[in-house]
Amino acid sequence: MSRDPNRRPGWSAGLDIGGTKVLGVLLDGGGEVRHTVRVPTRPGASGVVGTAEEVVRRLCDEAGLGVDDLVGVGAGVPGLVDPATGTLSHAVNLGIHERELELGGMLGARLGGVRVTVENDLNVAAVGAARVLGLSGDLAFLALGTGVAAGLLLGGELRRGRRGAAGEIGHLPYRPGGPACPCGQRGCLELYASGAALDVAWPPRNGRPAAADLFAAAAEGDPLAVEVRNGFADAVAAAVRLLVLTCDVEHVVLGGGVADVGEPLLRAVAERSHGQADDSPFLRSLAVPERLRLVPRDQPVAPIGAALAARARVAGGPRTVVV
């Protein structure tokens, strides 16, 4: 039962469901984060649904709300998502191998019938980044993590594509004839511009993530670190260029684990982007480096975007817009 049905209208919960943790936020009616909860992910269909339910209930308990006080719950997940039905498939990082897991329906039932919106995690990150950074206009959220992919927010709406593959630029060939990619192609961009690629090129040392260690060593003048950093930044700049040339987005927001490096990453990518345009008046006219943004480290953009997506879905139907 709701503890106060007239209290705090418009509140929604958002979840970022990953292979290691579920991070949840509770947004008030104005879109401000009021509470956060983080718990380890329990794998498999029942484990993921149970973990998600736990996070939502803990968020509501901290705010003194009942679950049915929420206008909706949003869940950002890796894998292929059908937002219209709330189904998820091929989310191997979550231990989910079912072709069509009814995640939205299962979680909604566990929460007493509250409406659950399920979206790809990068899509909700794009929505959250737009809100957190106060950006209008077309936007791409470029995630530099285990792989490389982008969430696209165009004309205020998410661009998912025919089969949910819009923004999968990590599998565009960057160096034809390069190493084999798990996708079956060779020389894919994510083999050069991802956190996993950095782990190979600059194995972690000193107990720090590879990206942090690499950029620190490069700043100290280590010649090998400078070479590896520049090669990585060049690949990321190529990803940014692809997003601008294909979608002409006004903003490209760098996110994912590698983005924790912060301003040094932004500067390196901007410098390489300038270099790629040296011989092209056309590229220079597009001002690609000026479109770069960095996601704030202390802002959980994916669950924020998931909560906003849930509220927008209730208010406006199946198309997710920034609210």
C-alpha positions as a Markdown table, in Angstrom:
| # | Residue | x | y | z |
|---|---|---|---|---|
| 1 | Met | 0.0 | 0.0 | 0.0 |
| 2 | Ser | 1.1 | 3.6 | -0.7 |
| 3 | Arg | 2.1 | 5.4 | 2.5 |
| 4 | Asp | 0.8 | 8.7 | 1.2 |
| 5 | Pro | -0.8 | 8.7 | -2.3 |
| 6 | Asn | -0.8 | 12.5 | -2.5 |
| 7 | Arg | 2.9 | 12.9 | -1.6 |
| 8 | Arg | 5.7 | 14.0 | -3.9 |
| 9 | Pro | 4.1 | 13.6 | -7.3 |
| 10 | Gly | 6.1 | 12.6 | -10.4 |
| 11 | Trp | 8.8 | 10.6 | -8.6 |
| 12 | Ser | 10.4 | 7.8 | -10.6 |
| 13 | Ala | 13.2 | 5.3 | -10.1 |
| 14 | Gly | 15.9 | 4.4 | -12.6 |
| 15 | Leu | 18.2 | 1.4 | -12.7 |
| 16 | Asp | 21.5 | 0.8 | -14.5 |
| 17 | Ile | 21.7 | -3.0 | -14.5 |
| 18 | Gly | 25.2 | -4.2 | -15.3 |
| 19 | Gly | 27.2 | -7.4 | -15.0 |
| 20 | Thr | 28.6 | -6.5 | -11.6 |
| 21 | Lys | 26.2 | -4.1 | -10.0 |
| 22 | Val | 22.8 | -2.5 | -10.2 |
| 23 | Leu | 22.9 | 1.2 | -9.5 |
| 24 | Gly | 19.6 | 2.8 | -8.8 |
| 25 | Val | 18.5 | 6.4 | -8.3 |
| 26 | Leu | 15.3 | 8.0 | -7.2 |
| 27 | Leu | 14.3 | 11.2 | -9.0 |
| 28 | Asp | 11.8 | 13.7 | -7.6 |
| 29 | Gly | 9.2 | 15.5 | -9.7 |
| 30 | Gly | 11.8 | 18.1 | -10.9 |
| 31 | Gly | 14.3 | 15.4 | -12.1 |
| 32 | Glu | 16.7 | 15.8 | -9.1 |
| 33 | Val | 18.4 | 12.8 | -7.6 |
| 34 | Arg | 17.2 | 12.3 | -4.0 |
| 35 | His | 18.6 | 8.8 | -3.2 |
| 36 | Thr | 21.0 | 6.3 | -4.7 |
| 37 | Val | 21.4 | 2.5 | -4.0 |
| 38 | Arg | 24.0 | 0.2 | -5.3 |
| 39 | Val | 24.0 | -3.6 | -4.9 |
| 40 | Pro | 25.9 | -6.5 | -6.6 |
| 41 | Thr | 24.1 | -8.1 | -9.5 |
| 42 | Arg | 22.9 | -11.6 | -9.0 |
| 43 | Pro | 23.2 | -13.3 | -12.5 |
| 44 | Gly | 20.5 | -15.1 | -14.4 |
| 45 | Ala | 16.9 | -14.1 | -15.1 |
| 46 | Ser | 15.6 | -14.6 | -11.5 |
| 47 | Gly | 18.7 | -13.0 | -10.0 |
| 48 | Val | 18.6 | -9.9 | -12.2 |
| 49 | Val | 14.9 | -9.4 | -11.5 |
| 50 | Gly | 15.3 | -10.0 | -7.8 |
| 51 | Thr | 18.3 | -7.5 | -7.6 |
| 52 | Ala | 16.3 | -4.9 | -9.5 |
| 53 | Glu | 13.3 | -5.3 | -7.2 |
| 54 | Glu | 15.6 | -5.0 | -4.1 |
| 55 | Val | 17.1 | -1.7 | -5.4 |
| 56 | Val | 13.7 | -0.2 | -6.1 |
| 57 | Arg | 12.3 | -1.1 | -2.7 |
| 58 | Arg | 15.3 | 0.2 | -0.9 |
| 59 | Leu | 15.1 | 3.5 | -2.8 |
| 60 | Cys | 11.5 | 3.9 | -1.8 |
| 61 | Asp | 12.1 | 2.9 | 1.8 |
| 62 | Glu | 14.9 | 5.6 | 2.1 |
| 63 | Ala | 12.4 | 8.2 | 0.8 |
| 64 | Gly | 9.5 | 7.0 | 2.9 |
| 65 | Leu | 7.5 | 6.1 | -0.2 |
| 66 | Gly | 5.6 | 3.1 | -1.3 |
| 67 | Val | 6.5 | 1.5 | -4.6 |
| 68 | Asp | 3.0 | 2.5 | -5.9 |
| 69 | Asp | 3.8 | 6.1 | -5.3 |
| 70 | Leu | 6.2 | 6.0 | -8.3 |
| 71 | Val | 5.0 | 7.1 | -11.7 |
| 72 | Gly | 7.3 | 4.4 | -13.2 |
| 73 | Val | 10.5 | 2.5 | -13.0 |
| 74 | Gly | 13.1 | 2.6 | -15.8 |
| 75 | Ala | 15.8 | -0.1 | -16.4 |
| 76 | Gly | 18.8 | 0.4 | -18.6 |
| 77 | Val | 20.3 | -2.9 | -19.6 |
| 78 | Pro | 23.0 | -4.3 | -22.0 |
| 79 | Gly | 21.8 | -6.5 | -24.8 |
| 80 | Leu | 19.1 | -6.2 | -27.4 |
| 81 | Val | 15.9 | -4.5 | -26.0 |
| 82 | Asp | 12.4 | -4.1 | -27.4 |
| 83 | Pro | 11.2 | -1.1 | -25.5 |
| 84 | Ala | 7.6 | -1.6 | -26.7 |
| 85 | Thr | 7.3 | -5.0 | -25.0 |
| 86 | Gly | 10.0 | -4.7 | -22.3 |
| 87 | Thr | 11.8 | -7.8 | -23.5 |
| 88 | Leu | 15.5 | -8.4 | -23.4 |
| 89 | Ser | 17.7 | -10.9 | -25.2 |
| 90 | His | 21.4 | -11.8 | -25.6 |
| 91 | Ala | 22.4 | -10.1 | -22.3 |
| 92 | Val | 25.3 | -12.5 | -21.8 |
| 93 | Asn | 27.0 | -10.2 | -19.2 |
| 94 | Leu | 24.0 | -10.7 | -17.0 |
| 95 | Gly | 23.9 | -14.4 | -17.4 |
| 96 | Ile | 20.7 | -14.1 | -19.4 |
| 97 | His | 20.7 | -16.3 | -22.5 |
| 98 | Glu | 16.9 | -16.4 | -23.1 |
| 99 | Arg | 16.0 | -15.0 | -26.5 |
| 100 | Glu | 13.2 | -12.9 | -25.2 |
| 101 | Leu | 13.1 | -12.4 | -21.4 |
| 102 | Glu | 10.1 | -10.4 | -20.4 |
| 103 | Leu | 12.1 | -8.2 | -18.0 |
| 104 | Gly | 9.6 | -5.3 | -17.8 |
| 105 | Gly | 6.7 | -7.6 | -17.1 |
| 106 | Met | 8.5 | -9.7 | -14.6 |
| 107 | Leu | 9.9 | -6.8 | -12.7 |
| 108 | Gly | 6.6 | -4.9 | -12.8 |
| 109 | Ala | 4.7 | -7.9 | -11.4 |
| 110 | Arg | 7.3 | -8.2 | -8.6 |
| 111 | Leu | 6.7 | -4.5 | -7.8 |
| 112 | Gly | 2.9 | -4.8 | -7.6 |
| 113 | Gly | 2.1 | -3.7 | -11.1 |
| 114 | Val | 4.1 | -0.5 | -11.4 |
| 115 | Arg | 4.9 | 0.3 | -15.0 |
| 116 | Val | 8.5 | -0.6 | -16.0 |
| 117 | Thr | 10.3 | 0.8 | -19.0 |
| 118 | Val | 13.2 | -1.2 | -20.4 |
| 119 | Glu | 15.8 | 0.5 | -22.6 |
| 120 | Asn | 19.3 | -0.2 | -23.8 |
| 121 | Asp | 21.8 | 1.1 | -21.2 |
| 122 | Leu | 23.6 | 3.5 | -23.7 |
| 123 | Asn | 20.3 | 5.0 | -24.8 |
| 124 | Val | 19.3 | 5.9 | -21.3 |
| 125 | Ala | 22.9 | 7.2 | -20.7 |
| 126 | Ala | 22.4 | 9.6 | -23.6 |
| 127 | Val | 19.1 | 10.9 | -22.0 |
| 128 | Gly | 20.8 | 11.2 | -18.6 |
| 129 | Ala | 23.8 | 13.0 | -20.1 |
| 130 | Ala | 21.6 | 15.5 | -21.8 |
| 131 | Arg | 19.9 | 16.3 | -18.5 |
| 132 | Val | 23.0 | 16.4 | -16.3 |
| 133 | Leu | 25.0 | 18.6 | -18.7 |
| 134 | Gly | 22.0 | 20.8 | -19.6 |
| 135 | Leu | 22.5 | 20.1 | -23.4 |
| 136 | Ser | 19.9 | 20.6 | -26.1 |
| 137 | Gly | 20.2 | 19.6 | -29.7 |
| 138 | Asp | 21.3 | 16.2 | -31.1 |
| 139 | Leu | 23.6 | 14.2 | -28.9 |
| 140 | Ala | 25.7 | 11.0 | -28.9 |
| 141 | Phe | 26.8 | 9.4 | -25.7 |
| 142 | Leu | 30.0 | 7.5 | -26.7 |
| 143 | Ala | 30.8 | 4.8 | -24.1 |
| 144 | Leu | 34.4 | 3.8 | -23.8 |
| 145 | Gly | 34.3 | 0.7 | -21.7 |
| 146 | Thr | 34.8 | -3.0 | -22.4 |
| 147 | Gly | 33.6 | -2.2 | -25.9 |
| 148 | Val | 32.8 | 1.0 | -27.9 |
| 149 | Ala | 29.2 | 2.0 | -28.8 |
| 150 | Ala | 27.0 | 5.1 | -28.7 |
| 151 | Gly | 23.5 | 6.0 | -27.6 |
| 152 | Leu | 21.9 | 8.5 | -29.9 |
| 153 | Leu | 19.4 | 11.2 | -29.0 |
| 154 | Leu | 18.2 | 12.9 | -32.2 |
| 155 | Gly | 15.5 | 15.5 | -32.3 |
| 156 | Gly | 14.7 | 14.8 | -28.6 |
| 157 | Glu | 14.0 | 11.1 | -29.4 |
| 158 | Leu | 16.1 | 8.0 | -29.0 |
| 159 | Arg | 17.3 | 6.5 | -32.3 |
| 160 | Arg | 17.4 | 2.8 | -31.9 |
| 161 | Gly | 17.4 | 1.6 | -35.5 |
| 162 | Arg | 15.6 | -1.3 | -37.2 |
| 163 | Arg | 17.1 | -4.0 | -35.0 |
| 164 | Gly | 18.3 | -1.9 | -32.1 |
| 165 | Ala | 21.8 | -1.7 | -33.5 |
| 166 | Ala | 22.0 | 2.1 | -34.0 |
| 167 | Gly | 25.2 | 3.5 | -32.6 |
| 168 | Glu | 27.2 | 0.2 | -32.7 |
| 169 | Ile | 30.2 | 1.9 | -34.2 |
| 170 | Gly | 32.7 | -0.2 | -32.3 |
| 171 | His | 32.2 | -2.8 | -35.0 |
| 172 | Leu | 33.1 | -0.5 | -37.9 |
| 173 | Pro | 36.4 | -1.6 | -39.4 |
| 174 | Tyr | 39.1 | 0.9 | -38.3 |
| 175 | Arg | 42.1 | -0.9 | -39.6 |
| 176 | Pro | 41.1 | -3.4 | -42.3 |
| 177 | Gly | 43.2 | -6.5 | -42.0 |
| 178 | Gly | 43.8 | -5.9 | -38.3 |
| 179 | Pro | 43.3 | -8.4 | -35.5 |
| 180 | Ala | 40.2 | -10.6 | -35.5 |
| 181 | Cys | 37.2 | -9.2 | -33.6 |
| 182 | Pro | 34.8 | -11.5 | -31.7 |
| 183 | Cys | 32.1 | -10.2 | -34.0 |
| 184 | Gly | 33.7 | -12.0 | -36.9 |
| 185 | Gln | 35.3 | -9.0 | -38.7 |
| 186 | Arg | 38.9 | -7.8 | -38.5 |
| 187 | Gly | 40.3 | -4.5 | -37.2 |
| 188 | Cys | 37.1 | -3.2 | -35.6 |
| 189 | Leu | 37.2 | 0.1 | -33.9 |
| 190 | Glu | 36.7 | -1.3 | -30.4 |
| 191 | Leu | 39.9 | -3.2 | -30.7 |
| 192 | Tyr | 41.7 | 0.2 | -30.6 |
| 193 | Ala | 39.4 | 2.6 | -28.7 |
| 194 | Ser | 38.0 | 0.6 | -25.8 |
| 195 | Gly | 39.1 | 0.0 | -22.2 |
| 196 | Ala | 39.7 | -3.6 | -23.1 |
| 197 | Ala | 42.1 | -2.4 | -25.8 |
| 198 | Leu | 44.0 | -0.3 | -23.3 |
| 199 | Asp | 44.3 | -3.3 | -20.9 |
| 200 | Val | 46.1 | -5.1 | -23.8 |
| 201 | Ala | 48.3 | -2.2 | -24.9 |
| 202 | Trp | 49.1 | -1.0 | -21.4 |
| 203 | Pro | 48.6 | -3.8 | -18.9 |
| 204 | Pro | 47.3 | -2.5 | -15.5 |
| 205 | Arg | 50.0 | -1.8 | -12.9 |
| 206 | Asn | 50.3 | -0.2 | -9.5 |
| 207 | Gly | 46.7 | -1.3 | -8.7 |
| 208 | Arg | 45.2 | 1.4 | -10.9 |
| 209 | Pro | 43.0 | 1.0 | -14.0 |
| 210 | Ala | 45.0 | 0.9 | -17.2 |
| 211 | Ala | 43.6 | 4.2 | -18.5 |
| 212 | Ala | 44.5 | 6.1 | -15.3 |
| 213 | Asp | 48.0 | 4.6 | -15.2 |
| 214 | Leu | 48.6 | 5.2 | -18.9 |
| 215 | Phe | 47.6 | 8.9 | -18.9 |
| 216 | Ala | 49.6 | 9.5 | -15.7 |
| 217 | Ala | 52.7 | 7.9 | -17.3 |
| 218 | Ala | 52.2 | 9.9 | -20.5 |
| 219 | Ala | 51.9 | 13.1 | -18.5 |
| 220 | Glu | 55.3 | 12.3 | -16.9 |
| 221 | Gly | 56.8 | 11.9 | -20.4 |
| 222 | Asp | 57.1 | 8.2 | -20.7 |
| 223 | Pro | 57.7 | 7.7 | -24.5 |
| 224 | Leu | 55.9 | 4.4 | -24.7 |
| 225 | Ala | 53.0 | 5.8 | -22.7 |
| 226 | Val | 52.8 | 8.8 | -25.0 |
| 227 | Glu | 52.7 | 6.6 | -28.0 |
| 228 | Val | 50.0 | 4.3 | -26.6 |
| 229 | Arg | 47.9 | 7.3 | -25.4 |
| 230 | Asn | 48.1 | 9.0 | -28.8 |
| 231 | Gly | 47.1 | 5.8 | -30.6 |
| 232 | Phe | 44.2 | 5.3 | -28.3 |
| 233 | Ala | 43.1 | 9.0 | -28.6 |
| 234 | Asp | 43.4 | 8.8 | -32.3 |
| 235 | Ala | 41.0 | 5.8 | -32.4 |
| 236 | Val | 38.5 | 7.6 | -30.1 |
| 237 | Ala | 38.7 | 10.7 | -32.3 |
| 238 | Ala | 37.9 | 8.5 | -35.3 |
| 239 | Ala | 34.8 | 7.3 | -33.4 |
| 240 | Val | 33.8 | 10.9 | -32.7 |
| 241 | Arg | 34.3 | 11.8 | -36.4 |
| 242 | Leu | 32.1 | 8.9 | -37.5 |
| 243 | Leu | 29.3 | 10.1 | -35.2 |
| 244 | Val | 29.5 | 13.7 | -36.5 |
| 245 | Leu | 29.7 | 12.6 | -40.2 |
| 246 | Thr | 26.8 | 10.1 | -39.9 |
| 247 | Cys | 24.4 | 12.0 | -37.6 |
| 248 | Asp | 25.9 | 15.5 | -37.4 |
| 249 | Val | 25.2 | 15.5 | -33.7 |
| 250 | Glu | 25.8 | 18.8 | -31.9 |
| 251 | His | 27.4 | 17.1 | -28.9 |
| 252 | Val | 29.5 | 14.0 | -28.4 |
| 253 | Val | 29.7 | 13.1 | -24.7 |
| 254 | Leu | 32.5 | 10.8 | -23.7 |
| 255 | Gly | 31.5 | 8.3 | -21.0 |
| 256 | Gly | 32.2 | 4.8 | -19.8 |
| 257 | Gly | 35.0 | 3.6 | -17.6 |
| 258 | Val | 37.8 | 5.2 | -19.5 |
| 259 | Ala | 36.1 | 8.6 | -19.2 |
| 260 | Asp | 37.0 | 8.5 | -15.5 |
| 261 | Val | 40.4 | 9.8 | -16.6 |
| 262 | Gly | 38.7 | 13.2 | -17.0 |
| 263 | Glu | 40.1 | 16.3 | -18.7 |
| 264 | Pro | 43.4 | 14.6 | -19.9 |
| 265 | Leu | 41.3 | 12.3 | -22.0 |
| 266 | Leu | 39.2 | 15.1 | -23.4 |
| 267 | Arg | 42.3 | 17.1 | -24.3 |
| 268 | Ala | 44.0 | 14.1 | -26.0 |
| 269 | Val | 40.9 | 13.3 | -28.1 |
| 270 | Ala | 40.4 | 16.9 | -29.1 |
| 271 | Glu | 44.1 | 17.2 | -30.1 |
| 272 | Arg | 43.9 | 14.1 | -32.3 |
| 273 | Ser | 40.7 | 15.3 | -33.7 |
| 274 | His | 42.3 | 18.6 | -34.7 |
| 275 | Gly | 45.1 | 16.6 | -36.3 |
| 276 | Gln | 42.8 | 14.5 | -38.3 |
| 277 | Ala | 41.3 | 17.6 | -39.9 |
| 278 | Asp | 44.6 | 19.2 | -40.8 |
| 279 | Asp | 44.4 | 18.3 | -44.4 |
| 280 | Ser | 40.7 | 18.6 | -44.8 |
| 281 | Pro | 39.0 | 22.0 | -45.1 |
| 282 | Phe | 35.7 | 20.1 | -45.0 |
| 283 | Leu | 36.4 | 18.4 | -41.6 |
| 284 | Arg | 37.8 | 21.7 | -40.2 |
| 285 | Ser | 34.5 | 23.4 | -41.2 |
| 286 | Leu | 32.6 | 20.9 | -39.0 |
| 287 | Ala | 34.4 | 21.9 | -35.9 |
| 288 | Val | 34.4 | 18.4 | -34.6 |
| 289 | Pro | 36.6 | 19.0 | -31.4 |
| 290 | Glu | 34.3 | 21.8 | -30.2 |
| 291 | Arg | 31.5 | 19.2 | -30.0 |
| 292 | Leu | 33.2 | 17.1 | -27.4 |
| 293 | Arg | 31.9 | 16.9 | -23.8 |
| 294 | Leu | 32.8 | 14.8 | -20.8 |
| 295 | Val | 30.3 | 13.1 | -18.5 |
| 296 | Pro | 30.8 | 14.2 | -14.9 |
| 297 | Arg | 32.3 | 11.5 | -12.8 |
| 298 | Asp | 29.9 | 12.0 | -9.9 |
| 299 | Gln | 26.7 | 11.9 | -12.0 |
| 300 | Pro | 25.2 | 8.5 | -12.6 |
| 301 | Val | 23.8 | 9.4 | -16.1 |
| 302 | Ala | 22.5 | 5.9 | -17.0 |
| 303 | Pro | 20.1 | 5.4 | -14.1 |
| 304 | Ile | 19.1 | 9.1 | -14.2 |
| 305 | Gly | 18.2 | 8.6 | -17.9 |
| 306 | Ala | 16.3 | 5.4 | -17.1 |
| 307 | Ala | 14.2 | 7.2 | -14.6 |
| 308 | Leu | 13.5 | 10.0 | -17.0 |
| 309 | Ala | 12.7 | 7.5 | -19.7 |
| 310 | Ala | 10.1 | 5.8 | -17.4 |
| 311 | Arg | 8.4 | 9.2 | -16.7 |
| 312 | Ala | 8.4 | 10.1 | -20.4 |
| 313 | Arg | 7.0 | 6.8 | -21.4 |
| 314 | Val | 4.0 | 7.3 | -19.0 |
| 315 | Ala | 3.5 | 10.8 | -20.2 |
| 316 | Gly | 4.0 | 10.5 | -23.9 |
| 317 | Gly | 3.8 | 6.9 | -25.1 |
| 318 | Pro | 6.5 | 4.7 | -26.6 |
| 319 | Arg | 8.9 | 7.4 | -27.9 |
| 320 | Thr | 11.4 | 8.4 | -25.2 |
| 321 | Val | 12.1 | 12.1 | -25.0 |
| 322 | Val | 14.1 | 14.2 | -22.7 |
| 323 | Val | 11.9 | 15.6 | -19.9 |
